[in-house]
Amino acid sequence: MQTEFTPAQLADPATAGAARIIRNCVHCGFCTATCPTYTLLGDELDSPRGRIYLMKQMLETEATPTPEVVKHIDRCLSCLSCMTTCPSGVHYMHLVDHARAYIEQRYRRPLAQRFIRGLLAAVLPYPGRFRLALALAPLARPLGPLFARVAALRPLAAMLTLAPRALSTRARGEDSRVAGARGRVALMQGCAEPVLRPEIRAATVRLLNRMGLDVLFAPGEGCCGALVHHMGREAAALAAARRNVDAWTRAIEAEGIIAIVITASGCGTTIKDYGHMLAHDPAYAEKAARVAALAKDVSEVIADQGLPLATIAAGMRIAYHAACSLQHGQKAGGKAADLLRAAGFDVHTPAEAHLCCGSAGTYNILQPEIAGELGDRKAARLAALDAGAVATGNIGCATQIGARLATPVLHVAELLDWATGGPKPAALDPQNQTR
């Protein structure tokens, strides 16, 4: 695609990068076939190709974003299915991230949107605040139907719908070492996952220890920055990245860790991109690239190090949902399914496996109507497999799908832990199934 950026514009590294990405697009339209929003809405401007045209015009002219342009950019899930489909190697993720930062700096949203986005940025990345908010959710839940009737307040209704009815016991991340360990890894603590599902961390620690790996938690590490990054809050995202790079660099140098293990694939896609995000920061570029290279989804670490011998012949029928961040963002979606099969599970993938479930970080809050349609569609495809459980590798997907299915939704690590000697996941006990 031809571009008309000026030399002065191209002197800015971010703009120059966006220009290169746009020029790689040959507007073939292959991306429209796999884009969830285009599939639902049928609007060219809600396809990657259409959004690229909008971003090109906005960035070239340095225009103040219009509500129409913002609407279509906001509707993008960042599922990155288009990057899997694209024959020209268009790095859509970096382009839309840049456009979101541009919009955040130059567009004044309506008051309700500013409030909700500010609330999400102030609460979700902080486990303590998030837990408190969920504890208070029952008090506001009676207002859900009222919020749902007012368009500007529907995100609040979505928050209340997604909030769990009961919170799990708080669990601290404590180092777990094993005698004769053959390596050490740092396990990312995260922000939302340990509040919503601390059992995922517990299962992962047991599994990695069983594999002969010491599991450490890096002091000072926090939210990966993905939640604010996808809202265009570039300064906050980069601050989170720098904090984590510092924390993990200390762990690398002090403990010789061989991998940074991530159990939430949405976080993994962002952390693996730290090298790009901080490429122009001379104090962090090298360290960020080192951290990004060590970042691994838990399924990648298990595949690399070797799955322990299965101790139960489960044979259980599993519906595997490959999170977009894993299959499109990290190109590692098949590893988890292979590991589940190796552990003795009968694994099946749903129709339209490439389509997003609608979670996408805060998308199911900020775009509840589209997210709801995608969630219902995904749940129907998974239910058709008539499985005993759904397996996934991302807490956002587990929450989005779990709100729509009676079938238990488990993390891949929970099932692999059980198959190799760990406890049976509580969610598989009928007495614990509340949905």
C-alpha positions in Angstrom: 0.0 0.0 0.0 1.4 3.4 -1.0 2.0 5.9 1.8 2.6 9.6 1.9 4.4 10.3 5.2 6.7 13.2 5.2 10.4 13.0 6.1 9.7 14.9 9.3 7.0 12.3 10.3 9.3 9.4 9.5 11.9 10.8 11.8 9.7 9.5 14.6 10.6 5.8 15.1 7.0 4.8 16.0 5.6 6.6 12.9 8.3 5.1 10.7 7.4 1.6 12.0 3.7 2.2 11.3 4.6 3.4 7.8 6.6 0.2 7.1 3.7 -2.0 8.3 1.2 -0.1 6.2 3.4 -0.5 3.0 3.5 -4.2 3.5 -0.3 -4.5 3.1 -1.4 -5.4 -0.4 -5.1 -5.0 0.5 -5.8 -8.6 -0.7 -8.6 -9.0 1.8 -7.6 -12.5 3.1 -7.8 -11.0 6.6 -11.5 -10.3 6.3 -12.2 -14.1 6.1 -10.9 -14.7 9.7 -11.6 -11.4 11.4 -14.3 -11.9 14.1 -15.8 -8.4 13.9 -16.1 -8.5 10.1 -17.6 -12.0 10.4 -20.3 -10.6 12.8 -20.8 -7.1 11.4 -19.9 -7.4 7.7 -18.5 -3.8 7.6 -15.3 -3.3 5.7 -14.2 -0.7 8.3 -14.5 -3.4 10.9 -12.0 -5.6 9.1 -8.2 -5.4 9.4 -7.9 -4.0 5.9 -10.5 -1.4 6.5 -8.9 -0.3 9.8 -5.5 -0.1 8.1 -7.0 2.4 5.7 -8.4 4.4 8.6 -5.2 4.3 10.5 -3.2 5.3 7.4 -5.3 8.4 6.8 -5.3 9.4 10.4 -1.5 9.0 10.9 -0.5 10.6 7.5 -2.6 13.7 8.0 -1.9 13.9 11.7 -5.7 14.4 12.1 -7.6 14.6 15.3 -9.3 11.2 15.5 -13.0 11.3 14.8 -15.6 9.4 16.7 -16.2 7.2 13.7 -12.5 6.3 13.4 -12.3 5.7 17.1 -15.4 3.4 17.0 -13.9 1.1 14.4 -10.4 1.0 16.1 -12.1 0.3 19.5 -14.0 -2.6 18.0 -10.7 -4.4 17.1 -10.2 -7.3 19.5 -6.4 -7.5 18.9 -7.0 -11.2 18.4 -4.4 -11.2 15.7 -6.1 -13.8 13.6 -5.4 -11.5 10.7 -1.7 -11.9 11.3 -2.0 -15.7 11.0 -3.9 -15.3 7.7 -1.9 -12.5 6.1 0.3 -13.7 3.2 2.3 -10.4 3.3 3.5 -10.5 6.9 1.7 -7.3 7.9 2.5 -6.8 11.7 -1.0 -5.5 12.5 -0.4 -5.8 16.2 2.2 -3.1 16.3 0.2 -0.8 14.0 -3.0 -0.9 16.0 -1.1 -0.5 19.2 0.5 2.7 17.8 -2.9 3.9 16.6 -4.4 3.4 20.0 -1.7 5.4 21.7 -2.2 8.1 19.1 -6.0 8.2 19.8 -5.4 8.2 23.6 -3.2 11.3 23.2 -5.4 13.2 20.8 -9.0 12.2 21.3 -11.2 13.3 24.3 -13.7 10.5 24.9 -17.2 11.1 26.4 -17.2 11.3 30.2 -18.6 7.8 30.8 -16.0 6.2 28.6 -13.2 8.2 30.4 -14.5 7.1 33.8 -14.8 3.4 32.9 -11.5 3.2 31.2 -9.9 5.0 34.1 -11.5 2.7 36.6 -10.3 -0.4 34.7 -6.7 1.0 34.5 -6.8 1.9 38.2 -8.2 -1.5 39.4 -7.5 -4.5 37.2 -3.6 -4.4 37.2 -3.5 -4.4 41.0 -4.5 -7.6 42.7 -5.4 -6.0 46.0 -7.7 -3.5 44.4 -9.2 -6.0 42.1 -10.0 -8.4 44.9 -11.6 -5.6 46.9 -13.7 -4.6 43.8 -14.9 -8.2 43.4 -15.8 -8.4 47.1 -17.9 -5.3 46.6 -19.6 -6.5 43.4 -22.5 -8.2 45.1 -23.6 -4.9 46.6 -23.8 -3.4 43.1 -25.2 -6.5 41.3 -28.9 -5.4 41.8 -28.1 -2.4 39.6 -26.9 -4.5 36.7 -30.3 -4.5 34.8 -30.4 -0.7 35.1 -26.9 -0.3 33.8 -27.7 -2.6 30.9 -30.5 -0.4 29.7 -28.3 2.7 29.4 -25.8 2.4 26.5 -23.0 4.4 28.2 -23.3 2.2 31.4 -23.4 -1.2 29.7 -19.7 -1.8 30.5 -20.6 -1.6 34.2 -23.3 -4.2 33.7 -20.7 -6.4 31.9 -18.3 -6.1 34.8 -21.0 -7.3 37.2 -22.0 -10.2 35.0 -18.4 -11.4 34.7 -17.6 -11.0 38.4 -17.5 -14.4 40.1 -20.1 -15.1 42.8 -17.5 -16.2 45.2 -13.8 -15.5 45.5 -11.1 -18.1 45.9 -8.8 -18.1 48.9 -6.0 -15.6 48.7 -2.7 -17.3 47.8 0.8 -15.9 48.0 3.5 -16.7 45.4 6.2 -18.4 47.4 9.4 -19.9 45.9 9.3 -23.7 45.7 12.6 -25.5 45.3 13.2 -29.2 44.8 16.2 -31.4 45.6 18.5 -31.9 42.7 16.8 -29.4 40.5 17.9 -29.4 36.9 17.0 -25.8 36.3 15.2 -22.7 37.8 12.4 -20.7 36.3 10.6 -17.5 37.3 6.8 -17.9 37.4 4.9 -14.7 36.6 2.6 -13.8 39.4 0.3 -11.7 37.2 -2.6 -9.6 38.4 -6.1 -10.9 37.5 -5.4 -14.6 37.4 -4.2 -15.1 41.0 -7.3 -13.3 42.2 -9.8 -15.2 40.0 -8.1 -18.6 39.9 -5.2 -19.0 42.3 -5.5 -22.8 41.8 -3.9 -22.3 38.4 -0.7 -21.0 40.0 -0.7 -23.9 42.6 -1.1 -26.5 39.9 1.7 -24.9 37.8 4.1 -24.9 40.7 3.4 -28.6 41.5 3.8 -29.6 37.8 7.1 -27.7 37.3 8.5 -29.0 40.6 7.6 -32.5 39.4 9.6 -31.8 36.3 12.6 -31.1 38.4 12.5 -27.3 38.2 12.8 -24.8 41.0 10.0 -22.2 40.8 10.8 -18.7 41.9 8.8 -15.5 42.1 10.7 -12.3 41.2 10.2 -9.6 43.9 8.9 -6.4 42.4 7.2 -8.0 39.4 3.6 -6.9 38.7 1.1 -6.5 35.9 2.6 -7.1 32.4 1.0 -3.9 31.1 -1.2 -5.5 28.5 -4.4 -4.2 30.0 -3.4 -0.5 29.7 -1.4 -1.1 26.6 -4.5 -2.2 24.7 -6.3 0.9 25.9 -3.6 3.1 24.4 -2.1 4.1 27.7 1.5 3.9 26.4 3.2 5.6 29.4 1.6 3.2 31.9 2.3 0.2 29.7 6.0 1.1 29.3 6.3 1.8 33.0 4.9 -1.7 33.8 7.3 -3.2 31.2 10.3 -1.5 32.7 9.4 -2.6 36.3 9.1 -6.2 35.2 12.3 -6.1 33.1 14.2 -4.8 36.2 12.6 -7.5 38.4 13.3 -10.4 36.0 16.8 -9.1 35.2 17.7 -9.3 38.9 16.3 -12.9 39.0 18.3 -13.8 35.9 21.5 -12.5 37.3 21.0 -13.8 40.8 19.4 -17.2 40.2 20.3 -18.1 36.6 16.7 -18.7 35.6 16.3 -20.5 32.3 12.7 -19.3 31.5 10.1 -16.8 32.6 7.0 -19.0 32.7 3.6 -17.4 32.0 0.3 -19.1 32.5 -1.9 -16.3 31.1 -1.2 -16.3 27.3 -2.5 -12.7 26.9 0.3 -11.6 29.2 2.7 -13.8 27.3 2.1 -12.1 24.0 2.9 -8.7 25.5 5.9 -9.8 27.5 7.4 -11.4 24.4 7.0 -8.0 22.8 8.9 -6.1 25.4 12.0 -6.0 23.1 9.9 -4.0 20.6 8.1 -1.9 23.2 11.4 -0.7 24.7 13.6 -0.9 21.6 14.2 2.9 21.6 15.0 3.1 25.3 18.8 2.9 25.6 18.6 2.0 29.3 16.3 -0.9 28.7 16.5 -2.1 25.1 19.1 -4.8 25.7 17.5 -6.0 29.0 14.0 -6.0 27.5 15.2 -8.1 24.6 16.8 -10.6 27.0 13.6 -10.9 29.1 11.4 -11.2 26.0 13.6 -14.1 24.7 13.2 -16.0 28.0 9.5 -15.5 28.2 7.6 -18.8 27.6 4.1 -19.9 27.8 3.8 -22.7 30.4 3.0 -25.2 27.6 6.2 -24.3 25.8 8.3 -24.9 28.9 6.6 -28.3 29.5 7.1 -29.3 25.9 10.8 -28.2 26.0 11.6 -29.8 29.3 9.5 -33.0 28.9 6.1 -33.9 30.4 6.3 -36.1 33.5 5.0 -39.6 33.1 1.2 -39.7 33.4 0.0 -41.6 36.4 -3.6 -41.9 35.6 -5.3 -43.2 32.4 -7.7 -40.3 32.3 -9.1 -40.8 28.8 -11.4 -37.9 29.6 -12.9 -36.1 26.6 -11.5 -32.5 26.5 -12.6 -29.6 24.4 -9.5 -27.5 23.8 -9.9 -23.8 23.2 -6.7 -22.2 21.9 -6.6 -18.6 23.1 -6.0 -16.1 20.3 -3.0 -14.8 22.2 -1.5 -18.2 22.1 -2.4 -19.4 18.6 -2.1 -16.1 16.8 0.0 -13.9 19.0 2.6 -16.5 20.0 2.1 -19.1 17.3 2.2 -21.8 20.0 -1.5 -22.9 20.2 -0.8 -26.5 19.2 1.7 -27.4 22.0 -1.0 -27.5 24.7 -3.3 -29.7 22.8 -0.4 -32.1 22.1 0.6 -32.2 25.7 -3.0 -33.0 26.8 -3.0 -35.9 24.3 0.3 -37.1 25.5 -1.1 -37.1 29.1 -3.9 -39.4 28.0 -6.8 -37.0 27.4 -9.1 -37.4 24.4 -8.7 -33.9 22.9 -11.1 -32.2 20.4 -11.0 -28.7 18.9 -14.2 -26.9 18.1 -15.4 -25.5 14.7 -14.2 -22.0 14.1 -11.3 -22.5 16.4 -9.6 -19.5 14.9 -12.3 -17.1 16.0 -11.9 -15.1 19.3 -14.2 -15.9 22.3 -14.6 -12.1 22.8 -12.6 -11.8 26.0 -9.6 -9.9 24.7 -8.4 -8.3 27.9 -11.0 -5.6 28.7 -12.9 -6.0 25.5 -15.7 -7.9 27.0 -16.3 -5.0 29.3 -15.8 -2.1 26.9 -17.5 -3.8 23.9 -20.1 -6.0 25.7 -22.5 -6.5 22.7 -19.9 -7.7 20.3 -18.1 -9.7 23.0 -21.4 -11.3 24.0 -22.1 -12.5 20.5 -18.6 -13.9 20.1 -18.8 -15.5 23.6 -22.1 -17.2 22.9 -20.9 -18.4 19.5 -17.7 -19.9 21.0 -19.6 -21.5 23.9 -22.0 -23.1 21.4 -19.1 -24.6 19.4 -17.5 -25.9 22.5 -20.7 -27.3 23.9 -21.3 -29.2 20.6 -18.2 -31.3 21.5 -19.9 -32.8 24.5 -16.7 -32.8 26.5 -16.2 -33.4 30.2 -14.2 -30.2 30.5 -12.9 -27.3 28.4 -9.2 -26.6 28.5 -7.6 -23.2 27.8 -4.4 -21.3 28.6 -5.7 -17.8 29.4 -7.7 -16.6 32.4 -9.7 -14.1 30.2 -10.9 -16.9 28.0 -11.7 -19.1 31.0 -13.8 -16.3 32.5 -15.6 -15.4 29.3 -16.4 -19.0 28.3 -17.1 -20.2 31.9 -19.9 -17.6 32.2 -21.7 -19.3 29.3 -21.1 -23.0 29.9 -22.1 -25.5 32.5 -19.0 -27.6 31.5 -16.0 -26.8 33.8 -13.4 -24.6 32.2 -9.9 -25.5 33.4 -6.4 -24.3 32.6 -4.2 -26.7 30.7 -1.7 -26.8 33.6 -4.5 -28.0 36.0 -5.2 -31.0 33.8 -1.6 -31.8 33.2 -0.9 -31.6 37.0 -3.7 -34.0 37.7 -2.6 -36.4 35.0 0.9 -36.6 36.3 0.2 -37.0 40.0 -1.5 -33.9 41.3 -4.9 -33.6 42.8 -8.0 -33.8 40.8 -9.2 -30.2 39.9 -12.0 -29.2 42.3 -14.1 -27.9 39.3 -14.4 -31.5 38.2 -16.3 -32.5 41.3 -20.0 -32.1 40.6 -20.5 -30.7 44.1 -18.3 -27.8 43.3 -20.0 -26.9 40.0 -22.3 -23.9 40.6 -23.1 -23.0 37.0 
